[in-house]
C-alpha cells in the first residue's frame, strides 16, 4: 500500500552475504495444510493452496469477508476489545493514556445513554445550519464544522510539498459526495442503480429521523443527491488521480480569492486558523465547480445538503435508529449481513480517534522486542536483494542505476511502532459523553495537523496506528512502514522458518520497497521531491513496462465478466510482481533458501510460494468484491497471488508449470520491471 532517512552505505546494500541464522529447531518448521493436490498448481495457484479453506470457511455475519489481509483486522479488534475491557474497568489517573482510552471506550459502550440522547448531540449543528443567511455564512459554517470532523465541501489538510518535501504546506482536494466514488453517480448497471437508490433511501430516512415527514424527506433526499451528482461531475477519476504532476497545483491564495470569490478563500483560511499565502489544489476543477454551484444552487438547498451530510457524518455516533439506517445502506454496498458488535465498533473507533494511545497498550502486550529485531533483519536482506536486482537490470542504463540505488539506500524503515508517541493532552474525554469525546478527538487531530503548516516535516511521524494490519510506502518521505499489527501470522512468525517469513512478510517488504519505483513513486527523488532522476530513454522504457502491467491485469476477470481496472491498480500490481521476485532473491540468500531438503512434503522453494498464497487467503461477499474492484487500488486477493506468480520463473520451476497450464506465460513475455 502506498500513501500519499537513515542513509545506508551502498556497499552494505550490495553485499549478498547470506544472513547468519542458527539451525532452526523442529518446532519452527510449521506444517503447511489445506493444499488441494487434486488441482494443478499451474492452473490456479490461489485455489491450489487455499481451496480447502476457501470452500469451508464461513464469513462471519458481521463481516463482508474472512481471512487474511484487511479481514485480519476483525480478530485484531477482538484483541483490542480485550485490552479495552480491562482498562475501562480499572481506576486510572485523570489525564493518563489509560484513563482517556478506558473512558472513551466506556462512553461508547454506554448505549443506554446514547440511545436516550437520540439526535440531541447534532441539534445545535442543525440549528447553526438553519441560521445561515448568505454564502459567506455558509462557508464560515463549513470551515468551522471541518475543524471538528464534520466535513462536507472542503477538504483541507497540511502535508509535505511535493516539490519541497522538507516543508509542510496547505493542501485542498476534491470532496463533497456521499457515494464511494464519482462513477457511482453515472453508471447505469443494475448493481450501481441499486446502490444509488439505497443511498437516496438512506438520506430520506435520516431526515425522517429528525422529524421530517416521509414525502418531504424524499424530496430533500432527491435534492441532496442532485447536488452530489453535480459535484461528482467535477471529480477526477481514480485513474486520473494517479498522475502525480497533474494533481499538484500550488496556487497563490490571492489568485484563488480572485478566481473563486464565492468560496471566499481568505475568510475560509481565517476560519481554519491557517496562515498561508498558497495552497496546493489537488483537483482545481472541483473548486471551480464549487465556486459556480455556490451561486447557482439556492441557499436553502445548500442548507438541506449540509444537514444531510452532517447526519451522514455522525449517524454511527447517534442513537440506534440512526445506526440502523446507516447499516441498511452499508448492507447494499458491502453485502455484510449483520451489524458488528458494539465492542468491535468501539475497538475500531478507539483505533481511529486515539490510535497511538491504544497502540501503546497493544504493543506492550503483543509485540516483543525480539520480533522487531527479526523483522529488521528481514527488511535489511530484502533491501540488499533489491540493490542487486537493480544492478543486474538489462533495460536500465548505468547512470540511472546509480540514482535508483541511491534512492533505495536512502529509504527510512519504520517497524512496529513510532519512536515518539502522539500527545493527546488536548483531548478531553468524559465517561458520560461519547459524542463530545469524538468531537474533542477530531478537533485535536485537526489542530495537530494544522500546527505543522509552514514548518519542517517531522520524518518520525506515522500515518497508521501500531495495531492496524497494514503496511505502507510514503513517497514524499521515501519511507516504508510496517506496524506491529501486520507482524503476526500468516505474514510474520518469529518462530517460523525463513521460507514462510520471506514468502509472507518478505513479499510485503518487497512490495512496499517497489512503491518507491512504481508509476507514481518513480517520479519522486531520494529526498521525496517530485523531480526527474531518470534519463529520457530509461524513463520511456520504464513506462512501456508499466503499460505491460496495465495490459496484463486488464485481462483478468472476477465475478464473471467484471474486469480488473489495470490502469487504476497498476501501482499495486507492479509492487506485487516485483515484491515476490525480490523476496525470493532475499530468501535465496539464507541457509534454508540455498537448501533443497523437503519439510514435510514441500521443498523450501515450494514453501516460499505457498506462503505467498497464504497471506492473500481471503474470501469475500460478491457485493464487497464488486465494491473492491470499483474502488480499491489493489487487485482482488486471488490475483495478488496468480498475477505475480505468472511472471515468476522460479515459481514455474518449483511447481513444474507446463505450457498447457492456465497460468503459463512464455518466458519472454513474463513481466520483469525491477
C-alpha positions as CSV (number, residue, x, y, z in Angstrom):
1,X,0.0,0.0,0.0
2,X,1.2,3.5,-0.7
3,X,0.1,6.7,1.0
4,X,0.2,9.9,-0.4
5,X,16.4,8.8,6.4
6,X,18.5,7.0,7.6
7,X,21.2,6.6,4.9
8,X,22.6,3.1,4.5
9,X,26.0,2.6,2.9
10,X,25.6,1.5,-0.7
11,X,28.4,-1.0,-0.2
12,X,26.4,-2.6,2.6
13,X,23.3,-2.8,0.4
14,X,25.2,-4.5,-2.4
15,X,26.6,-7.2,-0.1
16,X,24.9,-10.5,-0.8
17,X,26.4,-12.5,2.0
18,X,23.7,-14.8,3.4
19,X,22.3,-13.9,6.8
20,X,23.6,-16.0,9.7
21,X,20.9,-17.9,11.4
22,X,21.1,-20.8,13.8
23,X,19.8,-24.1,12.7
24,X,16.0,-24.0,13.2
25,X,14.6,-26.3,15.8
26,X,12.0,-28.8,14.7
27,X,9.1,-26.8,16.2
28,X,9.9,-23.9,13.9
29,X,9.0,-25.9,10.8
30,X,5.3,-25.1,10.7
31,X,3.3,-27.6,8.7
32,X,1.5,-26.3,5.7
33,X,-2.0,-27.6,5.5
34,X,-5.0,-27.3,3.2
35,X,-3.3,-27.8,-0.1
36,X,-5.6,-29.4,-2.7
37,X,-3.4,-31.9,-4.6
38,X,-6.3,-32.7,-6.9
39,X,-5.7,-29.3,-8.6
40,X,-2.8,-28.4,-10.8
41,X,-0.8,-25.6,-9.2
42,X,-0.1,-24.1,-12.6
43,X,-3.8,-23.7,-13.4
44,X,-4.8,-21.6,-10.3
45,X,-2.3,-21.4,-7.6
46,X,-4.6,-19.4,-5.3
47,X,-7.1,-22.3,-5.4
48,X,-4.4,-25.0,-5.2
49,X,-3.1,-23.5,-1.9
50,X,-6.4,-22.3,-0.4
51,X,-9.3,-24.2,-1.8
52,X,-10.0,-26.5,1.2
53,X,-10.0,-23.4,3.4
54,X,-12.0,-21.3,0.9
55,X,-14.8,-23.8,0.4
56,X,-15.3,-24.5,4.1
57,X,-14.8,-21.1,5.8
58,X,-17.9,-19.1,6.8
59,X,-17.8,-15.4,6.5
60,X,-19.0,-14.0,9.9
61,X,-22.3,-12.3,9.7
62,X,-20.8,-9.1,10.9
63,X,-18.2,-9.0,8.2
64,X,-18.1,-8.7,4.4
65,X,-15.2,-11.2,4.2
66,X,-12.9,-13.5,6.0
67,X,-9.3,-14.5,6.0
68,X,-6.0,-12.6,5.9
69,X,-5.2,-9.0,4.8
70,X,-7.8,-6.4,5.7
71,X,-10.0,-9.0,7.3
72,X,-7.4,-9.8,9.9
73,X,-8.5,-6.5,11.5
74,X,-11.6,-8.4,12.6
75,X,-9.8,-10.8,15.1
76,X,-7.4,-7.9,15.7
77,X,-10.3,-5.8,17.0
78,X,-11.3,-8.7,19.3
79,X,-7.7,-8.5,20.7
80,X,-8.2,-4.8,21.2
81,X,-11.5,-5.3,22.9
82,X,-9.7,-7.5,25.5
83,X,-7.4,-4.6,26.3
84,X,-10.2,-2.1,26.3
85,X,-12.5,-4.2,28.5
86,X,-9.7,-4.4,31.0
87,X,-8.5,-0.8,31.0
88,X,-12.1,0.6,31.1
89,X,-12.8,-1.3,34.3
90,X,-9.7,-0.1,36.1
91,X,-9.1,3.0,38.2
92,X,-6.8,5.2,36.1
93,X,-5.2,8.5,36.9
94,X,-7.0,11.5,35.4
95,X,-5.4,12.6,32.2
96,X,-3.5,9.4,31.7
97,X,-3.5,7.4,28.5
98,X,-5.3,4.6,30.3
99,X,-8.0,7.0,31.6
100,X,-8.6,8.5,28.2
101,X,-8.7,5.2,26.4
102,X,-10.8,3.5,29.1
103,X,-13.3,6.3,29.4
104,X,-13.7,6.8,25.7
105,X,-14.5,3.1,25.3
106,X,-16.9,3.1,28.3
107,X,-18.7,6.2,26.9
108,X,-19.2,4.4,23.6
109,X,-20.3,1.1,25.2
110,X,-23.0,3.0,27.2
111,X,-25.7,2.6,24.5
112,X,-28.4,3.3,27.0
113,X,-27.3,6.9,27.3
114,X,-26.5,7.2,23.6
115,X,-30.0,6.0,22.7
116,X,-31.6,8.2,25.2
117,X,-30.0,11.3,23.7
118,X,-31.3,10.4,20.2
119,X,-30.1,13.1,17.8
120,X,-29.8,15.7,20.5
121,X,-26.0,16.0,20.0
122,X,-26.4,17.3,16.5
123,X,-29.3,19.6,17.1
124,X,-27.1,22.6,17.7
125,X,-25.3,21.9,14.4
126,X,-28.6,21.7,12.5
127,X,-29.7,24.9,14.2
128,X,-26.5,26.6,13.1
129,X,-27.3,25.5,9.5
130,X,-30.8,27.0,9.8
131,X,-29.2,30.3,10.8
132,X,-27.1,30.6,7.6
133,X,-28.3,33.6,5.7
134,X,-25.8,34.0,2.8
135,X,-23.0,32.3,1.0
136,X,-20.4,33.9,3.3
137,X,-22.1,32.5,6.4
138,X,-22.4,29.1,4.7
139,X,-18.7,28.9,4.0
140,X,-18.0,30.1,7.6
141,X,-20.1,27.2,8.9
142,X,-18.4,24.7,6.6
143,X,-14.9,25.7,7.7
144,X,-15.7,25.6,11.4
145,X,-17.5,22.3,11.0
146,X,-14.5,20.8,9.2
147,X,-12.3,21.6,12.2
148,X,-14.4,19.3,14.4
149,X,-14.6,16.5,11.9
150,X,-17.9,17.4,10.2
151,X,-16.6,17.6,6.6
152,X,-18.7,18.4,3.6
153,X,-17.5,20.6,0.6
154,X,-14.0,21.5,1.8
155,X,-11.1,19.0,2.1
156,X,-8.2,20.8,3.9
157,X,-5.0,19.3,5.3
158,X,-1.4,20.0,5.9
159,X,1.4,17.8,4.4
160,X,4.7,17.9,2.6
161,X,5.2,20.0,-0.5
162,X,5.7,17.5,-3.4
163,X,8.4,19.8,-4.8
164,X,10.0,20.6,-1.4
165,X,9.5,17.6,0.7
166,X,11.2,19.0,3.7
167,X,8.5,21.6,4.2
168,X,4.8,21.3,5.1
169,X,2.2,23.2,3.1
170,X,-1.6,23.5,2.9
171,X,-3.5,21.2,0.6
172,X,-7.1,21.0,-0.6
173,X,-8.6,18.2,-2.6
174,X,-11.9,17.2,-4.2
175,X,-14.7,16.0,-1.8
176,X,-18.4,16.6,-1.2
177,X,-20.1,13.4,-2.3
178,X,-21.8,10.6,-0.3
179,X,-21.2,7.6,-2.5
180,X,-17.8,6.0,-2.6
181,X,-16.6,7.5,-5.9
182,X,-17.8,9.8,-8.7
183,X,-18.5,6.9,-11.1
184,X,-21.4,5.7,-8.9
185,X,-23.4,8.7,-9.9
186,X,-23.1,8.0,-13.7
187,X,-23.0,4.2,-14.0
188,X,-26.3,2.6,-15.1
189,X,-25.8,-1.1,-14.4
190,X,-28.3,-2.7,-12.1
191,X,-25.9,-3.2,-9.2
192,X,-24.9,0.5,-9.2
193,X,-28.5,1.7,-9.6
194,X,-29.4,-0.4,-6.6
195,X,-26.7,1.4,-4.6
196,X,-27.9,4.8,-5.9
197,X,-31.4,4.0,-4.7
198,X,-30.2,2.7,-1.3
199,X,-28.3,6.0,-0.8
200,X,-31.3,8.1,-1.5
201,X,-33.3,5.9,0.8
202,X,-30.6,6.4,3.5
203,X,-30.7,10.2,3.1
204,X,-34.5,10.1,3.3
205,X,-34.5,8.0,6.4
206,X,-32.0,10.4,8.1
207,X,-34.4,13.3,7.5
208,X,-37.4,11.3,8.8
209,X,-35.5,10.5,12.0
210,X,-35.2,14.3,12.7
211,X,-38.9,14.8,12.4
212,X,-39.4,15.5,8.6
213,X,-42.5,13.7,7.1
214,X,-41.9,11.0,4.6
215,X,-42.9,12.9,1.5
216,X,-40.8,15.9,2.4
217,X,-37.9,13.7,3.4
218,X,-37.9,12.0,0.0
219,X,-37.8,15.4,-1.7
220,X,-34.9,16.5,0.4
221,X,-33.0,13.3,-0.4
222,X,-33.5,13.8,-4.1
223,X,-32.3,17.4,-3.8
224,X,-29.2,16.3,-2.0
225,X,-28.5,13.6,-4.5
226,X,-28.8,16.1,-7.3
227,X,-26.2,18.4,-5.7
228,X,-24.0,15.4,-5.0
229,X,-24.2,14.4,-8.7
230,X,-23.3,17.9,-9.9
231,X,-20.3,17.9,-7.6
232,X,-19.3,14.4,-8.8
233,X,-19.3,15.6,-12.4
234,X,-16.3,17.8,-11.5
235,X,-14.3,15.0,-9.8
236,X,-11.3,13.4,-11.4
237,X,-11.4,9.6,-11.7
238,X,-9.3,7.4,-9.6
239,X,-7.1,6.7,-12.7
240,X,-6.7,10.5,-13.3
241,X,-5.7,11.0,-9.7
242,X,-2.7,8.6,-10.2
243,X,-1.0,11.4,-12.2
244,X,1.3,12.9,-9.6
245,X,2.2,16.0,-11.5
246,X,-1.3,16.8,-12.7
247,X,-2.5,16.6,-9.2
248,X,0.0,19.1,-7.9
249,X,-1.3,22.7,-8.4
250,X,0.2,25.1,-5.9
251,X,-1.7,28.4,-6.2
252,X,-1.5,31.8,-4.5
253,X,-4.3,32.4,-2.1
254,X,-4.7,35.9,-3.7
255,X,-5.3,34.3,-7.1
256,X,-7.8,31.8,-5.7
257,X,-9.6,34.6,-3.9
258,X,-9.9,36.5,-7.2
259,X,-10.9,33.5,-9.4
260,X,-13.3,31.9,-6.8
261,X,-14.9,34.7,-4.9
262,X,-17.9,32.7,-3.8
263,X,-15.7,30.3,-1.8
264,X,-14.0,33.2,-0.1
265,X,-10.6,31.6,0.4
266,X,-9.2,34.3,2.7
267,X,-12.1,34.1,5.1
268,X,-12.1,30.3,4.9
269,X,-8.4,30.2,5.8
270,X,-9.0,32.6,8.7
271,X,-11.7,30.3,10.0
272,X,-9.3,27.4,9.6
273,X,-6.7,29.4,11.6
274,X,-4.4,28.7,8.7
275,X,-1.8,31.3,8.0
276,X,-0.5,30.7,4.4
277,X,-0.2,32.6,1.2
278,X,-0.5,29.5,-1.1
279,X,-2.4,26.1,-1.3
280,X,-1.8,23.0,-3.4
281,X,-5.2,22.5,-5.0
282,X,-5.1,18.8,-6.0
283,X,-8.1,18.9,-8.3
284,X,-8.7,22.5,-9.4
285,X,-11.8,21.6,-11.4
286,X,-13.6,20.7,-8.2
287,X,-13.2,24.1,-6.6
288,X,-14.0,25.9,-9.9
289,X,-17.3,23.9,-10.0
290,X,-17.9,24.5,-6.3
291,X,-17.5,28.2,-6.8
292,X,-20.1,28.1,-9.5
293,X,-22.5,25.9,-7.6
294,X,-22.4,28.2,-4.6
295,X,-24.1,30.8,-6.8
296,X,-26.4,28.6,-8.9
297,X,-27.8,26.3,-6.2
298,X,-30.3,28.1,-4.0
299,X,-29.1,28.8,-0.4
300,X,-32.0,26.9,1.1
301,X,-31.0,23.8,-1.0
302,X,-27.4,24.1,0.3
303,X,-28.7,24.1,3.8
304,X,-30.6,20.9,3.1
305,X,-27.4,19.4,1.7
306,X,-25.3,20.4,4.7
307,X,-27.9,18.9,7.1
308,X,-27.8,15.6,5.1
309,X,-24.0,15.4,5.2
310,X,-23.9,16.3,8.9
311,X,-26.3,13.5,9.7
312,X,-24.3,11.1,7.5
313,X,-21.1,12.1,9.2
314,X,-22.5,11.4,12.6
315,X,-25.1,8.7,12.1
316,X,-22.9,5.9,13.6
317,X,-22.4,8.0,16.7
318,X,-26.1,8.7,17.4
319,X,-28.9,6.5,18.7
320,X,-29.9,3.1,17.4
321,X,-32.3,4.3,14.6
322,X,-29.5,6.3,13.0
323,X,-27.1,3.4,13.3
324,X,-29.6,1.1,11.8
325,X,-30.2,3.4,8.9
326,X,-26.5,3.7,8.2
327,X,-26.2,-0.1,8.2
328,X,-29.1,-0.6,5.8
329,X,-27.0,1.4,3.3
330,X,-23.8,-0.5,4.2
331,X,-25.5,-3.8,3.5
332,X,-26.3,-2.9,0.0
333,X,-22.8,-1.7,-0.7
334,X,-20.8,-4.4,1.1
335,X,-23.1,-7.4,1.5
336,X,-22.4,-7.5,5.2
337,X,-25.4,-9.3,6.7
338,X,-25.4,-8.3,10.4
339,X,-24.1,-5.2,12.3
340,X,-20.9,-5.5,14.1
341,X,-21.0,-5.9,17.9
342,X,-20.7,-2.7,19.9
343,X,-17.4,-3.9,21.3
344,X,-16.0,-4.3,17.8
345,X,-17.3,-1.0,16.7
346,X,-15.7,0.7,19.7
347,X,-12.4,-1.0,19.2
348,X,-12.3,0.4,15.7
349,X,-13.4,3.8,17.0
350,X,-10.6,3.9,19.5
351,X,-8.1,2.9,16.9
352,X,-9.3,5.8,14.8
353,X,-9.6,8.6,17.3
354,X,-6.9,7.6,19.9
355,X,-4.9,5.2,17.8
356,X,-1.4,5.8,19.2
357,X,-2.8,5.8,22.8
358,X,-4.4,2.4,22.2
359,X,-1.3,1.4,20.3
360,X,0.9,1.9,23.3
361,X,-1.2,-0.7,25.2
362,X,-1.3,-3.0,22.3
363,X,2.5,-3.0,21.7
364,X,3.2,-3.6,25.3
365,X,1.0,-6.7,25.3
366,X,1.5,-8.2,21.9
367,X,4.8,-7.1,20.2
368,X,8.0,-8.3,21.8
369,X,11.4,-6.7,21.1
370,X,12.8,-9.8,19.5
371,X,10.1,-9.8,16.8
372,X,11.2,-6.3,15.9
373,X,14.8,-7.4,15.6
374,X,13.9,-10.3,13.4
375,X,11.8,-8.1,11.2
376,X,14.7,-5.6,10.9
377,X,16.9,-8.4,9.6
378,X,14.2,-9.4,7.0
379,X,13.9,-5.8,5.8
380,X,17.6,-5.3,5.5
381,X,18.0,-8.5,3.5
382,X,15.2,-7.7,1.1
383,X,16.7,-4.3,0.6
384,X,20.1,-5.9,-0.2
385,X,18.4,-8.2,-2.7
386,X,16.7,-5.2,-4.3
387,X,20.0,-3.4,-4.8
388,X,21.4,-6.5,-6.6
389,X,18.3,-6.7,-8.8
390,X,18.8,-3.0,-9.8
391,X,22.4,-3.6,-10.6
392,X,21.5,-6.6,-12.9
393,X,18.7,-4.9,-14.8
394,X,19.3,-5.2,-18.6
395,X,16.9,-2.4,-19.6
396,X,18.3,0.4,-17.4
397,X,21.5,2.4,-18.1
398,X,24.3,2.7,-15.5
399,X,23.7,6.3,-14.8
400,X,20.0,5.7,-13.8
401,X,21.0,2.6,-11.8
402,X,23.3,4.8,-9.7
403,X,20.3,7.1,-8.9
404,X,18.0,4.2,-8.2
405,X,20.4,2.6,-5.8
406,X,21.0,5.9,-4.1
407,X,17.2,6.3,-3.6
408,X,16.9,2.7,-2.3
409,X,19.8,3.3,0.2
410,X,18.1,6.4,1.5
411,X,14.8,4.7,2.4
412,X,13.8,5.1,6.0
413,X,12.5,1.9,7.6
414,X,9.9,2.0,10.4
415,X,9.0,-1.2,12.2
416,X,6.4,-1.9,14.9
417,X,5.6,1.4,16.4
418,X,6.8,5.1,16.5
419,X,9.8,6.2,18.4
420,X,7.8,9.1,19.8
421,X,4.1,8.7,20.6
422,X,1.4,11.3,19.7
423,X,0.4,13.7,22.5
424,X,-3.3,13.5,23.5
425,X,-3.1,16.1,26.2
426,X,-5.6,18.4,24.5
427,X,-8.2,15.7,24.1
428,X,-10.9,15.8,26.7
429,X,-12.6,12.5,27.5
430,X,-15.7,12.3,29.6
431,X,-17.0,8.8,30.5
432,X,-20.6,10.0,30.0
433,X,-20.3,12.0,26.7
434,X,-19.5,9.8,23.7
435,X,-20.4,12.3,21.0
436,X,-18.5,15.1,22.7
437,X,-15.5,12.8,23.0
438,X,-15.5,12.2,19.3
439,X,-15.7,16.0,18.6
440,X,-12.8,16.6,21.0
441,X,-10.6,13.9,19.5
442,X,-11.4,15.2,15.9
443,X,-10.7,18.8,16.8
444,X,-7.4,17.8,18.5
445,X,-6.4,15.8,15.4
446,X,-7.2,18.9,13.2
447,X,-5.1,21.1,15.5
448,X,-2.2,18.7,15.5
449,X,-2.2,18.7,11.7
450,X,-2.6,22.5,11.5
451,X,0.4,23.1,13.7
452,X,2.6,21.6,11.0
453,X,1.8,24.3,8.5
454,X,4.8,26.0,7.0
455,X,7.1,24.1,9.3
456,X,9.7,21.4,8.5
457,X,8.4,17.9,8.0
458,X,8.7,15.6,11.0
459,X,10.1,12.5,9.4
460,X,9.3,10.4,12.6
461,X,5.5,10.8,12.2
462,X,3.4,7.7,11.4
463,X,0.3,7.6,9.3
464,X,-1.2,4.4,10.6
465,X,-1.7,3.0,14.1
466,X,0.5,0.3,15.5
467,X,-2.4,-2.2,15.8
468,X,-3.6,-1.9,12.2
469,X,-3.0,-4.9,9.8
470,X,-1.3,-2.9,7.0
471,X,1.9,-1.6,5.6
472,X,2.7,1.5,3.5
473,X,5.1,3.4,1.5
474,X,5.2,7.2,1.8
475,X,7.0,8.6,-1.3
476,X,7.2,12.2,0.0
477,X,9.3,10.9,2.9
478,X,10.9,8.0,1.0
479,X,10.0,5.6,3.8
480,X,8.4,2.2,4.3
481,X,6.4,1.4,7.4
482,X,5.4,-1.9,9.0
483,X,3.2,-1.6,12.1
484,X,3.0,-4.3,14.7
485,X,-0.5,-5.2,13.6
486,X,0.8,-7.0,10.4
487,X,3.7,-8.6,12.1
488,X,1.8,-11.8,13.0
489,X,0.8,-15.0,11.2
490,X,0.3,-15.6,8.3
491,X,2.6,-12.6,7.4
492,X,5.3,-13.0,10.1
493,X,6.0,-15.5,12.7
494,X,9.2,-15.1,14.8
495,X,9.2,-18.9,15.4
496,X,8.8,-19.8,11.7
497,X,11.4,-20.9,9.1
498,X,12.7,-18.5,6.5
499,X,10.6,-19.9,3.7
500,X,7.4,-18.9,5.4
501,X,8.6,-15.5,6.5
502,X,10.2,-14.5,3.2
503,X,7.1,-15.7,1.3
504,X,4.9,-13.8,3.8
505,X,6.2,-10.6,5.2
506,X,9.2,-10.7,2.8
507,X,6.8,-10.3,-0.1
508,X,5.1,-7.4,1.7
509,X,8.5,-5.8,2.3
510,X,9.4,-6.2,-1.4
511,X,6.0,-4.8,-2.3
512,X,6.5,-1.7,-0.2
513,X,10.0,-1.1,-1.5
514,X,8.7,-1.3,-5.0
515,X,6.2,1.5,-4.4
516,X,9.4,3.6,-4.3
517,X,9.8,2.7,-8.0
518,X,6.2,2.2,-9.3
519,X,4.4,4.6,-11.8
520,X,3.9,7.2,-9.1
521,X,6.9,6.6,-6.7
522,X,9.3,6.7,-9.6
523,X,8.6,10.4,-10.0
524,X,10.0,11.2,-6.5
525,X,13.7,11.5,-5.9
526,X,15.6,10.2,-2.9
527,X,14.6,13.2,-0.8
528,X,10.9,12.7,-1.5
529,X,10.6,15.6,-4.1
530,X,8.8,15.2,-7.4
531,X,11.8,15.5,-9.6
532,X,13.1,13.6,-12.6
533,X,16.2,11.4,-11.8
534,X,15.9,9.3,-15.0
535,X,17.5,9.5,-18.4
536,X,14.8,10.2,-21.0
537,X,15.5,6.8,-22.7
538,X,15.2,4.8,-19.4
539,X,12.0,6.5,-18.4
540,X,10.4,5.6,-21.8
541,X,11.5,2.0,-21.3
542,X,10.1,2.1,-17.8
543,X,6.7,3.4,-19.0
544,X,6.5,0.7,-21.6
545,X,7.0,-1.9,-18.9
546,X,4.3,-0.2,-16.7
547,X,2.0,-0.5,-19.7
548,X,2.7,-4.2,-19.9
549,X,1.4,-4.5,-16.3
550,X,-1.7,-2.5,-17.2
551,X,-2.5,-4.6,-20.2
552,X,-1.9,-7.9,-18.5
553,X,-4.1,-7.2,-15.4
554,X,-6.8,-5.6,-17.5
555,X,-7.4,-9.1,-19.0
556,X,-8.1,-10.7,-15.6
557,X,-11.7,-11.2,-14.7
558,X,-13.7,-11.6,-11.5
559,X,-17.4,-12.1,-11.0
560,X,-17.8,-13.5,-14.5
561,X,-17.3,-10.6,-16.9
562,X,-16.1,-7.9,-14.4
563,X,-12.5,-7.0,-15.2
564,X,-9.8,-5.7,-13.0
565,X,-9.1,-2.0,-13.8
566,X,-5.5,-2.3,-14.9
567,X,-4.8,1.4,-15.0
568,X,-6.2,2.0,-11.6
569,X,-4.4,-0.9,-9.9
570,X,-1.1,-0.6,-11.8
571,X,1.0,0.7,-8.9
572,X,-0.1,-2.2,-6.5
573,X,0.3,-4.8,-9.3
574,X,3.8,-3.6,-10.1
575,X,4.6,-3.8,-6.4
576,X,3.2,-7.3,-6.2
577,X,5.1,-8.6,-9.2
578,X,8.4,-7.2,-8.0
579,X,7.6,-7.9,-4.4
580,X,7.5,-11.6,-5.0
581,X,10.6,-11.5,-7.2
582,X,12.8,-9.6,-4.7
583,X,11.6,-11.6,-1.7
584,X,12.5,-14.8,-3.5
585,X,16.0,-13.4,-4.2
586,X,16.4,-12.5,-0.5
587,X,15.2,-15.9,0.6
588,X,17.9,-17.5,-1.6
589,X,20.4,-15.6,0.4
590,X,19.5,-17.6,3.5
591,X,20.8,-21.1,4.5
592,X,17.3,-22.6,4.0
593,X,16.9,-20.9,0.7
594,X,20.1,-22.5,-0.6
595,X,19.0,-25.9,0.5
596,X,16.6,-28.3,-1.2
597,X,15.6,-30.5,1.7
598,X,11.9,-31.1,2.0
599,X,10.0,-30.2,5.1
600,X,7.1,-32.5,5.2
601,X,6.1,-32.8,1.5
602,X,7.4,-29.5,0.2
603,X,10.8,-28.1,-0.8
604,X,11.9,-24.8,0.6
605,X,11.0,-23.0,-2.6
606,X,7.6,-24.6,-2.6
607,X,7.0,-23.4,1.0
608,X,8.0,-19.9,-0.1
609,X,5.4,-19.7,-2.8
610,X,2.7,-21.4,-0.7
611,X,3.4,-18.7,1.9
612,X,2.8,-16.1,-0.8
613,X,-0.6,-17.7,-1.4
614,X,-1.5,-18.0,2.3
615,X,-1.0,-14.3,3.0
616,X,-3.7,-13.3,0.5
617,X,-6.1,-16.1,1.6
618,X,-9.3,-14.1,1.6
619,X,-13.0,-14.9,0.9
620,X,-15.5,-12.1,0.5
621,X,-19.1,-11.4,-0.4
622,X,-19.8,-10.7,-4.1
623,X,-21.1,-7.2,-3.2
624,X,-17.9,-6.4,-1.4
625,X,-15.8,-7.8,-4.2
626,X,-17.7,-5.5,-6.6
627,X,-17.0,-2.6,-4.3
628,X,-13.3,-3.6,-4.2
629,X,-13.0,-3.8,-8.0
630,X,-14.5,-0.3,-8.4
631,X,-12.6,1.5,-5.7
632,X,-9.6,-0.4,-4.4
633,X,-6.2,0.3,-6.0
634,X,-5.2,-3.3,-5.2
635,X,-6.2,-6.3,-7.3
636,X,-8.5,-8.9,-5.6
637,X,-6.6,-11.4,-3.4
638,X,-6.7,-14.3,-5.9
639,X,-4.9,-12.1,-8.5
640,X,-2.4,-10.9,-5.9
641,X,-1.3,-14.5,-6.0
642,X,-1.8,-15.7,-9.5
643,X,-0.8,-12.5,-11.2
644,X,2.7,-12.1,-9.8
645,X,3.4,-15.9,-10.0
646,X,2.5,-16.0,-13.7
647,X,5.5,-13.7,-14.1
648,X,7.9,-15.6,-11.7
649,X,10.2,-18.1,-13.4
650,X,11.3,-19.7,-10.1
651,X,7.6,-20.5,-9.4
652,X,7.4,-22.4,-12.7
653,X,10.5,-24.4,-11.7
654,X,9.2,-25.0,-8.2
655,X,5.9,-26.5,-9.3
656,X,6.8,-27.8,-12.8
657,X,4.4,-25.4,-14.5
658,X,3.8,-26.6,-18.1
659,X,2.7,-24.7,-21.3
660,X,-0.7,-26.3,-21.1
661,X,-1.3,-24.9,-17.6
662,X,-3.7,-21.9,-17.4
663,X,-1.2,-19.6,-15.6
664,X,1.6,-20.3,-18.1
665,X,3.1,-17.3,-19.9
666,X,6.1,-17.7,-22.2
667,X,9.3,-16.7,-20.5
668,X,9.9,-13.9,-23.0
669,X,6.5,-12.4,-22.1
670,X,6.9,-12.6,-18.3
671,X,7.0,-9.1,-16.9
672,X,10.2,-8.1,-15.2
673,X,10.5,-4.5,-14.2
674,X,12.6,-4.5,-11.0
